[in-house]
Amino acid sequence: MRDLEAVSGLPLSLGDDGRLVFGQGLPAVEPAARTLEAMREVLAEPGASGPDVLYVMYRDIARPGDRAALRAAGLRYDVTILAPARLGAEWNKTYGHYHPLAPGGDYYPEVYEVLSGRAVYLLQHRAPGGGIDDVLVIPASPGDKVFMIPGYGHSTINVGDEPLVMANWVAGAFSSEYGDYRERHGASYYALAGAESVRWEPNPRYGRVPEAVVCAPLCPEETTALRAGRPMYGDGAAHPDRLAYLVDPGKYRGSWNGLVDPRAGGRSRPS
């Protein structure tokens, strides 16, 4: 059993079975599971063997005293756990998805926090003609907060030999869009296990894709109001108004413009 309270700000532990243990009056949430069978359509090797359940998602976790304010603010806090597994040569990952447009005309963003394990976030941006014009690789460790830039699809990869536990704040009113990842059998790159690091294999169903740019965790401080070294649940629950950009991104567009370097032809700024 691994205690996650110090890093999450909630009475949570990771059980030996790879599931969350809820404590101290925190209402338990039943997880949704993503199975190997459901993931085969986005794997580099669709016939690969692996555990029956690749990851579980606990949606809408909240202390009872925080629930009403978070719902009024339109916010949801989730925790996802990815099993340590290799599916053939590929590291275990989430399915991948895009976010839809918010009512104000901008795509919904999201912010993640790694609670335990080693993550790599793979972001990709759709070009006007239907291809991909930007690919970001963002490694993250426990305590890191990573911003999902509006308009970028994203998948998370567990590149370690232990469970990856991550949390996220997101608007609760929309449904993620999986169609592009399903039709193209995954993201624009597959994360394969190399001799010393991750080997990025282009997905041929995308045609030509740009080189993936390795970035430090992207988190515009003036937008997220989530402080380094502090669990983001506590900050978000205490001040849900400071996460209003997740629900109404059009009002905050300028806050993440600095994450893109125009001198690189629109490519996002590498670390």
KELUMLO-748722 format. One record per residue (C-alpha): residue in three letters; residue number from 1; x, y, z. Coordinates in pm, whole numbers, plus 50000, padded with zeros to 5 digits. Layout:
# residues N
<pt><res>ALA</res><n>NUM</n><X>X</X><Y>Y</Y><Z>Z</Z></pt>
...
***
This chain:
# residues 271
<pt><res>MET</res><n>1</n><X>50000</X><Y>50000</Y><Z>50000</Z></pt>
<pt><res>ARG</res><n>2</n><X>50136</X><Y>50343</Y><Z>49901</Z></pt>
<pt><res>ASP</res><n>3</n><X>50013</X><Y>50654</Y><Z>50082</Z></pt>
<pt><res>LEU</res><n>4</n><X>49920</X><Y>50928</Y><Z>49831</Z></pt>
<pt><res>GLU</res><n>5</n><X>49782</X><Y>51187</Y><Z>50072</Z></pt>
<pt><res>ALA</res><n>6</n><X>50090</X><Y>51409</Y><Z>50087</Z></pt>
<pt><res>VAL</res><n>7</n><X>50109</X><Y>51446</Y><Z>49709</Z></pt>
<pt><res>SER</res><n>8</n><X>49733</X><Y>51444</Y><Z>49633</Z></pt>
<pt><res>GLY</res><n>9</n><X>49594</X><Y>51641</Y><Z>49927</Z></pt>
<pt><res>LEU</res><n>10</n><X>49327</X><Y>51375</Y><Z>49975</Z></pt>
<pt><res>PRO</res><n>11</n><X>49316</X><Y>51063</Y><Z>50198</Z></pt>
<pt><res>LEU</res><n>12</n><X>49403</X><Y>50827</Y><Z>49914</Z></pt>
<pt><res>SER</res><n>13</n><X>49633</X><Y>50528</Y><Z>49894</Z></pt>
<pt><res>LEU</res><n>14</n><X>49740</X><Y>50300</Y><Z>49611</Z></pt>
<pt><res>GLY</res><n>15</n><X>49655</X><Y>49942</Y><Z>49698</Z></pt>
<pt><res>ASP</res><n>16</n><X>49871</X><Y>49643</Y><Z>49614</Z></pt>
<pt><res>ASP</res><n>17</n><X>49613</X><Y>49553</Y><Z>49348</Z></pt>
<pt><res>GLY</res><n>18</n><X>49673</X><Y>49882</Y><Z>49163</Z></pt>
<pt><res>ARG</res><n>19</n><X>49343</X><Y>50038</Y><Z>49274</Z></pt>
<pt><res>LEU</res><n>20</n><X>49269</X><Y>50341</Y><Z>49491</Z></pt>
<pt><res>VAL</res><n>21</n><X>49186</X><Y>50304</Y><Z>49858</Z></pt>
<pt><res>PHE</res><n>22</n><X>48963</X><Y>50584</Y><Z>49993</Z></pt>
<pt><res>GLY</res><n>23</n><X>48997</X><Y>50686</Y><Z>50357</Z></pt>
<pt><res>GLN</res><n>24</n><X>48892</X><Y>50935</Y><Z>50626</Z></pt>
<pt><res>GLY</res><n>25</n><X>48541</X><Y>51010</Y><Z>50508</Z></pt>
<pt><res>LEU</res><n>26</n><X>48626</X><Y>51057</Y><Z>50140</Z></pt>
<pt><res>PRO</res><n>27</n><X>48341</X><Y>50896</Y><Z>49943</Z></pt>
<pt><res>ALA</res><n>28</n><X>48464</X><Y>50605</Y><Z>49733</Z></pt>
<pt><res>VAL</res><n>29</n><X>48423</X><Y>50623</Y><Z>49355</Z></pt>
<pt><res>GLU</res><n>30</n><X>48374</X><Y>50317</Y><Z>49138</Z></pt>
<pt><res>PRO</res><n>31</n><X>48631</X><Y>50323</Y><Z>48856</Z></pt>
<pt><res>ALA</res><n>32</n><X>48577</X><Y>50274</Y><Z>48485</Z></pt>
<pt><res>ALA</res><n>33</n><X>48826</X><Y>50032</Y><Z>48330</Z></pt>
<pt><res>ARG</res><n>34</n><X>48997</X><Y>50041</Y><Z>47992</Z></pt>
<pt><res>THR</res><n>35</n><X>49073</X><Y>49684</Y><Z>47891</Z></pt>
<pt><res>LEU</res><n>36</n><X>49338</X><Y>49540</Y><Z>47662</Z></pt>
<pt><res>GLU</res><n>37</n><X>49065</X><Y>49430</Y><Z>47421</Z></pt>
<pt><res>ALA</res><n>38</n><X>48928</X><Y>49785</Y><Z>47400</Z></pt>
<pt><res>MET</res><n>39</n><X>49279</X><Y>49924</Y><Z>47343</Z></pt>
<pt><res>ARG</res><n>40</n><X>49388</X><Y>49690</Y><Z>47063</Z></pt>
<pt><res>GLU</res><n>41</n><X>49263</X><Y>49930</Y><Z>46795</Z></pt>
<pt><res>VAL</res><n>42</n><X>49517</X><Y>50196</Y><Z>46902</Z></pt>
<pt><res>LEU</res><n>43</n><X>49821</X><Y>49975</Y><Z>46971</Z></pt>
<pt><res>ALA</res><n>44</n><X>50135</X><Y>49953</Y><Z>46760</Z></pt>
<pt><res>GLU</res><n>45</n><X>50092</X><Y>49574</Y><Z>46777</Z></pt>
<pt><res>PRO</res><n>46</n><X>49717</X><Y>49500</Y><Z>46798</Z></pt>
<pt><res>GLY</res><n>47</n><X>49782</X><Y>49135</Y><Z>46880</Z></pt>
<pt><res>ALA</res><n>48</n><X>50015</X><Y>49208</Y><Z>47173</Z></pt>
<pt><res>SER</res><n>49</n><X>49963</X><Y>49038</Y><Z>47505</Z></pt>
<pt><res>GLY</res><n>50</n><X>49929</X><Y>49223</Y><Z>47835</Z></pt>
<pt><res>PRO</res><n>51</n><X>49715</X><Y>49255</Y><Z>48148</Z></pt>
<pt><res>ASP</res><n>52</n><X>49339</X><Y>49236</Y><Z>48103</Z></pt>
<pt><res>VAL</res><n>53</n><X>49294</X><Y>49589</Y><Z>48243</Z></pt>
<pt><res>LEU</res><n>54</n><X>49544</X><Y>49851</Y><Z>48126</Z></pt>
<pt><res>TYR</res><n>55</n><X>49415</X><Y>50146</Y><Z>48326</Z></pt>
<pt><res>VAL</res><n>56</n><X>49132</X><Y>50258</Y><Z>48552</Z></pt>
<pt><res>MET</res><n>57</n><X>48966</X><Y>50601</Y><Z>48578</Z></pt>
<pt><res>TYR</res><n>58</n><X>48809</X><Y>50742</Y><Z>48895</Z></pt>
<pt><res>ARG</res><n>59</n><X>48596</X><Y>51034</Y><Z>48782</Z></pt>
<pt><res>ASP</res><n>60</n><X>48458</X><Y>51313</Y><Z>48999</Z></pt>
<pt><res>ILE</res><n>61</n><X>48638</X><Y>51263</Y><Z>49331</Z></pt>
<pt><res>ALA</res><n>62</n><X>48562</X><Y>51526</Y><Z>49595</Z></pt>
<pt><res>ARG</res><n>63</n><X>48539</X><Y>51580</Y><Z>49966</Z></pt>
<pt><res>PRO</res><n>64</n><X>48169</X><Y>51610</Y><Z>50069</Z></pt>
<pt><res>GLY</res><n>65</n><X>48221</X><Y>51971</Y><Z>50178</Z></pt>
<pt><res>ASP</res><n>66</n><X>48368</X><Y>52067</Y><Z>49840</Z></pt>
<pt><res>ARG</res><n>67</n><X>48112</X><Y>51897</Y><Z>49618</Z></pt>
<pt><res>ALA</res><n>68</n><X>47854</X><Y>52175</Y><Z>49583</Z></pt>
<pt><res>ALA</res><n>69</n><X>48106</X><Y>52449</Y><Z>49503</Z></pt>
<pt><res>LEU</res><n>70</n><X>48287</X><Y>52235</Y><Z>49246</Z></pt>
<pt><res>ARG</res><n>71</n><X>47964</X><Y>52144</Y><Z>49070</Z></pt>
<pt><res>ALA</res><n>72</n><X>47856</X><Y>52508</Y><Z>49068</Z></pt>
<pt><res>ALA</res><n>73</n><X>48191</X><Y>52597</Y><Z>48911</Z></pt>
<pt><res>GLY</res><n>74</n><X>48153</X><Y>52321</Y><Z>48650</Z></pt>
<pt><res>LEU</res><n>75</n><X>48473</X><Y>52142</Y><Z>48759</Z></pt>
<pt><res>ARG</res><n>76</n><X>48563</X><Y>51776</Y><Z>48797</Z></pt>
<pt><res>TYR</res><n>77</n><X>48866</X><Y>51613</Y><Z>48963</Z></pt>
<pt><res>ASP</res><n>78</n><X>48968</X><Y>51267</Y><Z>48843</Z></pt>
<pt><res>VAL</res><n>79</n><X>49241</X><Y>51014</Y><Z>48918</Z></pt>
<pt><res>THR</res><n>80</n><X>49371</X><Y>50765</Y><Z>48658</Z></pt>
<pt><res>ILE</res><n>81</n><X>49600</X><Y>50469</Y><Z>48726</Z></pt>
<pt><res>LEU</res><n>82</n><X>49797</X><Y>50304</Y><Z>48443</Z></pt>
<pt><res>ALA</res><n>83</n><X>49937</X><Y>49958</Y><Z>48503</Z></pt>
<pt><res>PRO</res><n>84</n><X>50310</X><Y>49903</Y><Z>48446</Z></pt>
<pt><res>ALA</res><n>85</n><X>50307</X><Y>49700</Y><Z>48127</Z></pt>
<pt><res>ARG</res><n>86</n><X>50460</X><Y>49661</Y><Z>47784</Z></pt>
<pt><res>LEU</res><n>87</n><X>50227</X><Y>49568</Y><Z>47504</Z></pt>
<pt><res>GLY</res><n>88</n><X>50469</X><Y>49402</Y><Z>47271</Z></pt>
<pt><res>ALA</res><n>89</n><X>50740</X><Y>49668</Y><Z>47234</Z></pt>
<pt><res>GLU</res><n>90</n><X>50506</X><Y>49952</Y><Z>47334</Z></pt>
<pt><res>TRP</res><n>91</n><X>50472</X><Y>50113</Y><Z>47676</Z></pt>
<pt><res>ASN</res><n>92</n><X>50125</X><Y>50112</Y><Z>47830</Z></pt>
<pt><res>LYS</res><n>93</n><X>49925</X><Y>50426</Y><Z>47751</Z></pt>
<pt><res>THR</res><n>94</n><X>49583</X><Y>50585</Y><Z>47756</Z></pt>
<pt><res>TYR</res><n>95</n><X>49365</X><Y>50567</Y><Z>47445</Z></pt>
<pt><res>GLY</res><n>96</n><X>49412</X><Y>50933</Y><Z>47347</Z></pt>
<pt><res>HIS</res><n>97</n><X>49151</X><Y>51199</Y><Z>47276</Z></pt>
<pt><res>TYR</res><n>98</n><X>49075</X><Y>51556</Y><Z>47176</Z></pt>
<pt><res>HIS</res><n>99</n><X>48850</X><Y>51801</Y><Z>47359</Z></pt>
<pt><res>PRO</res><n>100</n><X>48555</X><Y>51970</Y><Z>47188</Z></pt>
<pt><res>LEU</res><n>101</n><X>48496</X><Y>52342</Y><Z>47148</Z></pt>
<pt><res>ALA</res><n>102</n><X>48364</X><Y>52532</Y><Z>47447</Z></pt>
<pt><res>PRO</res><n>103</n><X>48064</X><Y>52765</Y><Z>47397</Z></pt>
<pt><res>GLY</res><n>104</n><X>48296</X><Y>53066</Y><Z>47362</Z></pt>
<pt><res>GLY</res><n>105</n><X>48470</X><Y>52916</Y><Z>47058</Z></pt>
<pt><res>ASP</res><n>106</n><X>48794</X><Y>52787</Y><Z>47213</Z></pt>
<pt><res>TYR</res><n>107</n><X>48879</X><Y>52425</Y><Z>47283</Z></pt>
<pt><res>TYR</res><n>108</n><X>48857</X><Y>52307</Y><Z>47643</Z></pt>
<pt><res>PRO</res><n>109</n><X>49196</X><Y>52270</Y><Z>47817</Z></pt>
<pt><res>GLU</res><n>110</n><X>49288</X><Y>52040</Y><Z>48106</Z></pt>
<pt><res>VAL</res><n>111</n><X>49558</X><Y>52024</Y><Z>48372</Z></pt>
<pt><res>TYR</res><n>112</n><X>49722</X><Y>51708</Y><Z>48504</Z></pt>
<pt><res>GLU</res><n>113</n><X>49933</X><Y>51631</Y><Z>48809</Z></pt>
<pt><res>VAL</res><n>114</n><X>50150</X><Y>51322</Y><Z>48849</Z></pt>
<pt><res>LEU</res><n>115</n><X>50097</X><Y>51165</Y><Z>49192</Z></pt>
<pt><res>SER</res><n>116</n><X>50319</X><Y>50858</Y><Z>49158</Z></pt>
<pt><res>GLY</res><n>117</n><X>50530</X><Y>50697</Y><Z>48886</Z></pt>
<pt><res>ARG</res><n>118</n><X>50677</X><Y>50831</Y><Z>48562</Z></pt>
<pt><res>ALA</res><n>119</n><X>50461</X><Y>50981</Y><Z>48290</Z></pt>
<pt><res>VAL</res><n>120</n><X>50513</X><Y>51105</Y><Z>47938</Z></pt>
<pt><res>TYR</res><n>121</n><X>50238</X><Y>51320</Y><Z>47788</Z></pt>
<pt><res>LEU</res><n>122</n><X>50217</X><Y>51305</Y><Z>47408</Z></pt>
<pt><res>LEU</res><n>123</n><X>50037</X><Y>51606</Y><Z>47262</Z></pt>
<pt><res>GLN</res><n>124</n><X>49951</X><Y>51662</Y><Z>46896</Z></pt>
<pt><res>HIS</res><n>125</n><X>49789</X><Y>51949</Y><Z>46709</Z></pt>
<pt><res>ARG</res><n>126</n><X>49568</X><Y>51907</Y><Z>46404</Z></pt>
<pt><res>ALA</res><n>127</n><X>49662</X><Y>52116</Y><Z>46101</Z></pt>
<pt><res>PRO</res><n>128</n><X>49384</X><Y>52293</Y><Z>45905</Z></pt>
<pt><res>GLY</res><n>129</n><X>49419</X><Y>52039</Y><Z>45624</Z></pt>
<pt><res>GLY</res><n>130</n><X>49369</X><Y>51742</Y><Z>45852</Z></pt>
<pt><res>GLY</res><n>131</n><X>49730</X><Y>51643</Y><Z>45921</Z></pt>
<pt><res>ILE</res><n>132</n><X>49941</X><Y>51703</Y><Z>46231</Z></pt>
<pt><res>ASP</res><n>133</n><X>50156</X><Y>52019</Y><Z>46252</Z></pt>
<pt><res>ASP</res><n>134</n><X>50294</X><Y>51998</Y><Z>46608</Z></pt>
<pt><res>VAL</res><n>135</n><X>50390</X><Y>51708</Y><Z>46836</Z></pt>
<pt><res>LEU</res><n>136</n><X>50508</X><Y>51756</Y><Z>47196</Z></pt>
<pt><res>VAL</res><n>137</n><X>50665</X><Y>51503</Y><Z>47433</Z></pt>
<pt><res>ILE</res><n>138</n><X>50642</X><Y>51611</Y><Z>47798</Z></pt>
<pt><res>PRO</res><n>139</n><X>50806</X><Y>51390</Y><Z>48064</Z></pt>
<pt><res>ALA</res><n>140</n><X>50665</X><Y>51441</Y><Z>48414</Z></pt>
<pt><res>SER</res><n>141</n><X>50744</X><Y>51316</Y><Z>48765</Z></pt>
<pt><res>PRO</res><n>142</n><X>50549</X><Y>51321</Y><Z>49094</Z></pt>
<pt><res>GLY</res><n>143</n><X>50436</X><Y>51673</Y><Z>49178</Z></pt>
<pt><res>ASP</res><n>144</n><X>50465</X><Y>51803</Y><Z>48821</Z></pt>
<pt><res>LYS</res><n>145</n><X>50160</X><Y>51981</Y><Z>48680</Z></pt>
<pt><res>VAL</res><n>146</n><X>50112</X><Y>51965</Y><Z>48303</Z></pt>
<pt><res>PHE</res><n>147</n><X>49877</X><Y>52184</Y><Z>48101</Z></pt>
<pt><res>MET</res><n>148</n><X>49695</X><Y>52038</Y><Z>47802</Z></pt>
<pt><res>ILE</res><n>149</n><X>49694</X><Y>52325</Y><Z>47551</Z></pt>
<pt><res>PRO</res><n>150</n><X>49352</X><Y>52392</Y><Z>47395</Z></pt>
<pt><res>GLY</res><n>151</n><X>49322</X><Y>52226</Y><Z>47055</Z></pt>
<pt><res>TYR</res><n>152</n><X>49585</X><Y>51959</Y><Z>47124</Z></pt>
<pt><res>GLY</res><n>153</n><X>49493</X><Y>51593</Y><Z>47144</Z></pt>
<pt><res>HIS</res><n>154</n><X>49676</X><Y>51399</Y><Z>47412</Z></pt>
<pt><res>SER</res><n>155</n><X>49765</X><Y>51055</Y><Z>47537</Z></pt>
<pt><res>THR</res><n>156</n><X>49955</X><Y>50958</Y><Z>47853</Z></pt>
<pt><res>ILE</res><n>157</n><X>50224</X><Y>50689</Y><Z>47862</Z></pt>
<pt><res>ASN</res><n>158</n><X>50352</X><Y>50497</Y><Z>48164</Z></pt>
<pt><res>VAL</res><n>159</n><X>50727</X><Y>50467</Y><Z>48097</Z></pt>
<pt><res>GLY</res><n>160</n><X>50811</X><Y>50312</Y><Z>48434</Z></pt>
<pt><res>ASP</res><n>161</n><X>50800</X><Y>49974</Y><Z>48602</Z></pt>
<pt><res>GLU</res><n>162</n><X>50544</X><Y>50079</Y><Z>48864</Z></pt>
<pt><res>PRO</res><n>163</n><X>50186</X><Y>50206</Y><Z>48842</Z></pt>
<pt><res>LEU</res><n>164</n><X>50145</X><Y>50560</Y><Z>48710</Z></pt>
<pt><res>VAL</res><n>165</n><X>49894</X><Y>50757</Y><Z>48918</Z></pt>
<pt><res>MET</res><n>166</n><X>49784</X><Y>51096</Y><Z>48788</Z></pt>
<pt><res>ALA</res><n>167</n><X>49508</X><Y>51342</Y><Z>48869</Z></pt>
<pt><res>ASN</res><n>168</n><X>49337</X><Y>51602</Y><Z>48654</Z></pt>
<pt><res>TRP</res><n>169</n><X>49112</X><Y>51906</Y><Z>48678</Z></pt>
<pt><res>VAL</res><n>170</n><X>48877</X><Y>51947</Y><Z>48384</Z></pt>
<pt><res>ALA</res><n>171</n><X>48539</X><Y>52096</Y><Z>48296</Z></pt>
<pt><res>GLY</res><n>172</n><X>48272</X><Y>51839</Y><Z>48375</Z></pt>
<pt><res>ALA</res><n>173</n><X>48024</X><Y>51935</Y><Z>48104</Z></pt>
<pt><res>PHE</res><n>174</n><X>48183</X><Y>51785</Y><Z>47790</Z></pt>
<pt><res>SER</res><n>175</n><X>48264</X><Y>51444</Y><Z>47650</Z></pt>
<pt><res>SER</res><n>176</n><X>48608</X><Y>51366</Y><Z>47505</Z></pt>
<pt><res>GLU</res><n>177</n><X>48642</X><Y>51294</Y><Z>47133</Z></pt>
<pt><res>TYR</res><n>178</n><X>48815</X><Y>50965</Y><Z>47048</Z></pt>
<pt><res>GLY</res><n>179</n><X>48735</X><Y>50939</Y><Z>46677</Z></pt>
<pt><res>ASP</res><n>180</n><X>49067</X><Y>51056</Y><Z>46530</Z></pt>
<pt><res>TYR</res><n>181</n><X>49267</X><Y>50820</Y><Z>46751</Z></pt>
<pt><res>ARG</res><n>182</n><X>49036</X><Y>50531</Y><Z>46666</Z></pt>
<pt><res>GLU</res><n>183</n><X>49044</X><Y>50593</Y><Z>46291</Z></pt>
<pt><res>ARG</res><n>184</n><X>49422</X><Y>50628</Y><Z>46279</Z></pt>
<pt><res>HIS</res><n>185</n><X>49493</X><Y>50346</Y><Z>46524</Z></pt>
<pt><res>GLY</res><n>186</n><X>49646</X><Y>50563</Y><Z>46794</Z></pt>
<pt><res>ALA</res><n>187</n><X>49846</X><Y>50882</Y><Z>46826</Z></pt>
<pt><res>SER</res><n>188</n><X>50088</X><Y>51016</Y><Z>46568</Z></pt>
<pt><res>TYR</res><n>189</n><X>50376</X><Y>50836</Y><Z>46744</Z></pt>
<pt><res>TYR</res><n>190</n><X>50404</X><Y>50506</Y><Z>46930</Z></pt>
<pt><res>ALA</res><n>191</n><X>50623</X><Y>50501</Y><Z>47243</Z></pt>
<pt><res>LEU</res><n>192</n><X>50838</X><Y>50190</Y><Z>47216</Z></pt>
<pt><res>ALA</res><n>193</n><X>51084</X><Y>50058</Y><Z>47473</Z></pt>
<pt><res>GLY</res><n>194</n><X>51436</X><Y>50141</Y><Z>47355</Z></pt>
<pt><res>ALA</res><n>195</n><X>51768</X><Y>50023</Y><Z>47493</Z></pt>
<pt><res>GLU</res><n>196</n><X>51806</X><Y>50324</Y><Z>47724</Z></pt>
<pt><res>SER</res><n>197</n><X>51504</X><Y>50548</Y><Z>47663</Z></pt>
<pt><res>VAL</res><n>198</n><X>51173</X><Y>50572</Y><Z>47480</Z></pt>
<pt><res>ARG</res><n>199</n><X>51194</X><Y>50520</Y><Z>47104</Z></pt>
<pt><res>TRP</res><n>200</n><X>50935</X><Y>50724</Y><Z>46915</Z></pt>
<pt><res>GLU</res><n>201</n><X>50797</X><Y>50535</Y><Z>46616</Z></pt>
<pt><res>PRO</res><n>202</n><X>50584</X><Y>50740</Y><Z>46372</Z></pt>
<pt><res>ASN</res><n>203</n><X>50236</X><Y>50603</Y><Z>46312</Z></pt>
<pt><res>PRO</res><n>204</n><X>50222</X><Y>50545</Y><Z>45933</Z></pt>
<pt><res>ARG</res><n>205</n><X>49847</X><Y>50614</Y><Z>45921</Z></pt>
<pt><res>TYR</res><n>206</n><X>49917</X><Y>50985</Y><Z>45974</Z></pt>
<pt><res>GLY</res><n>207</n><X>50145</X><Y>51018</Y><Z>45675</Z></pt>
<pt><res>ARG</res><n>208</n><X>50425</X><Y>51266</Y><Z>45730</Z></pt>
<pt><res>VAL</res><n>209</n><X>50437</X><Y>51406</Y><Z>46085</Z></pt>
<pt><res>PRO</res><n>210</n><X>50672</X><Y>51666</Y><Z>46237</Z></pt>
<pt><res>GLU</res><n>211</n><X>50951</X><Y>51563</Y><Z>46469</Z></pt>
<pt><res>ALA</res><n>212</n><X>50835</X><Y>51536</Y><Z>46829</Z></pt>
<pt><res>VAL</res><n>213</n><X>50968</X><Y>51822</Y><Z>47044</Z></pt>
<pt><res>VAL</res><n>214</n><X>51067</X><Y>51732</Y><Z>47401</Z></pt>
<pt><res>CYS</res><n>215</n><X>50940</X><Y>51998</Y><Z>47642</Z></pt>
<pt><res>ALA</res><n>216</n><X>50950</X><Y>52070</Y><Z>48012</Z></pt>
<pt><res>PRO</res><n>217</n><X>50607</X><Y>52049</Y><Z>48182</Z></pt>
<pt><res>LEU</res><n>218</n><X>50387</X><Y>52325</Y><Z>48042</Z></pt>
<pt><res>CYS</res><n>219</n><X>50184</X><Y>52505</Y><Z>48305</Z></pt>
<pt><res>PRO</res><n>220</n><X>50111</X><Y>52878</Y><Z>48267</Z></pt>
<pt><res>GLU</res><n>221</n><X>50120</X><Y>52992</Y><Z>48629</Z></pt>
<pt><res>GLU</res><n>222</n><X>49899</X><Y>53296</Y><Z>48580</Z></pt>
<pt><res>THR</res><n>223</n><X>49624</X><Y>53073</Y><Z>48439</Z></pt>
<pt><res>THR</res><n>224</n><X>49626</X><Y>52766</Y><Z>48658</Z></pt>
<pt><res>ALA</res><n>225</n><X>49670</X><Y>52933</Y><Z>49000</Z></pt>
<pt><res>LEU</res><n>226</n><X>49816</X><Y>52599</Y><Z>49108</Z></pt>
<pt><res>ARG</res><n>227</n><X>50131</X><Y>52643</Y><Z>49313</Z></pt>
<pt><res>ALA</res><n>228</n><X>50441</X><Y>52432</Y><Z>49271</Z></pt>
<pt><res>GLY</res><n>229</n><X>50499</X><Y>52192</Y><Z>49557</Z></pt>
<pt><res>ARG</res><n>230</n><X>50133</X><Y>52191</Y><Z>49663</Z></pt>
<pt><res>PRO</res><n>231</n><X>49870</X><Y>51929</Y><Z>49574</Z></pt>
<pt><res>MET</res><n>232</n><X>49641</X><Y>52078</Y><Z>49312</Z></pt>
<pt><res>TYR</res><n>233</n><X>49322</X><Y>51935</Y><Z>49465</Z></pt>
<pt><res>GLY</res><n>234</n><X>49348</X><Y>52164</Y><Z>49767</Z></pt>
<pt><res>ASP</res><n>235</n><X>49415</X><Y>52480</Y><Z>49565</Z></pt>
<pt><res>GLY</res><n>236</n><X>49139</X><Y>52402</Y><Z>49317</Z></pt>
<pt><res>ALA</res><n>237</n><X>48879</X><Y>52310</Y><Z>49578</Z></pt>
<pt><res>ALA</res><n>238</n><X>48957</X><Y>52618</Y><Z>49791</Z></pt>
<pt><res>HIS</res><n>239</n><X>48952</X><Y>52858</Y><Z>49494</Z></pt>
<pt><res>PRO</res><n>240</n><X>48747</X><Y>52706</Y><Z>49210</Z></pt>
<pt><res>ASP</res><n>241</n><X>48713</X><Y>53050</Y><Z>49052</Z></pt>
<pt><res>ARG</res><n>242</n><X>49084</X><Y>53038</Y><Z>48974</Z></pt>
<pt><res>LEU</res><n>243</n><X>49021</X><Y>52738</Y><Z>48749</Z></pt>
<pt><res>ALA</res><n>244</n><X>48748</X><Y>52914</Y><Z>48551</Z></pt>
<pt><res>TYR</res><n>245</n><X>48970</X><Y>52898</Y><Z>48239</Z></pt>
<pt><res>LEU</res><n>246</n><X>48894</X><Y>52524</Y><Z>48222</Z></pt>
<pt><res>VAL</res><n>247</n><X>48522</X><Y>52598</Y><Z>48181</Z></pt>
<pt><res>ASP</res><n>248</n><X>48537</X><Y>52920</Y><Z>47978</Z></pt>
<pt><res>PRO</res><n>249</n><X>48872</X><Y>52915</Y><Z>47795</Z></pt>
<pt><res>GLY</res><n>250</n><X>48785</X><Y>53196</Y><Z>47553</Z></pt>
<pt><res>LYS</res><n>251</n><X>48827</X><Y>53454</Y><Z>47829</Z></pt>
<pt><res>TYR</res><n>252</n><X>49181</X><Y>53338</Y><Z>47905</Z></pt>
<pt><res>ARG</res><n>253</n><X>49326</X><Y>53280</Y><Z>47559</Z></pt>
<pt><res>GLY</res><n>254</n><X>49625</X><Y>53509</Y><Z>47611</Z></pt>
<pt><res>SER</res><n>255</n><X>49740</X><Y>53317</Y><Z>47916</Z></pt>
<pt><res>TRP</res><n>256</n><X>49875</X><Y>53026</Y><Z>47712</Z></pt>
<pt><res>ASN</res><n>257</n><X>49993</X><Y>53213</Y><Z>47405</Z></pt>
<pt><res>GLY</res><n>258</n><X>50341</X><Y>53220</Y><Z>47559</Z></pt>
<pt><res>LEU</res><n>259</n><X>50364</X><Y>52843</Y><Z>47534</Z></pt>
<pt><res>VAL</res><n>260</n><X>50408</X><Y>52877</Y><Z>47157</Z></pt>
<pt><res>ASP</res><n>261</n><X>50722</X><Y>53021</Y><Z>46999</Z></pt>
<pt><res>PRO</res><n>262</n><X>50630</X><Y>53205</Y><Z>46674</Z></pt>
<pt><res>ARG</res><n>263</n><X>50997</X><Y>53206</Y><Z>46570</Z></pt>
<pt><res>ALA</res><n>264</n><X>50973</X><Y>52828</Y><Z>46534</Z></pt>
<pt><res>GLY</res><n>265</n><X>50689</X><Y>52854</Y><Z>46284</Z></pt>
<pt><res>GLY</res><n>266</n><X>50423</X><Y>52793</Y><Z>46546</Z></pt>
<pt><res>ARG</res><n>267</n><X>50606</X><Y>52503</Y><Z>46706</Z></pt>
<pt><res>SER</res><n>268</n><X>50571</X><Y>52493</Y><Z>47083</Z></pt>
<pt><res>ARG</res><n>269</n><X>50865</X><Y>52612</Y><Z>47284</Z></pt>
<pt><res>PRO</res><n>270</n><X>51104</X><Y>52329</Y><Z>47378</Z></pt>
<pt><res>SER</res><n>271</n><X>51280</X><Y>52306</Y><Z>47712</Z></pt>
***
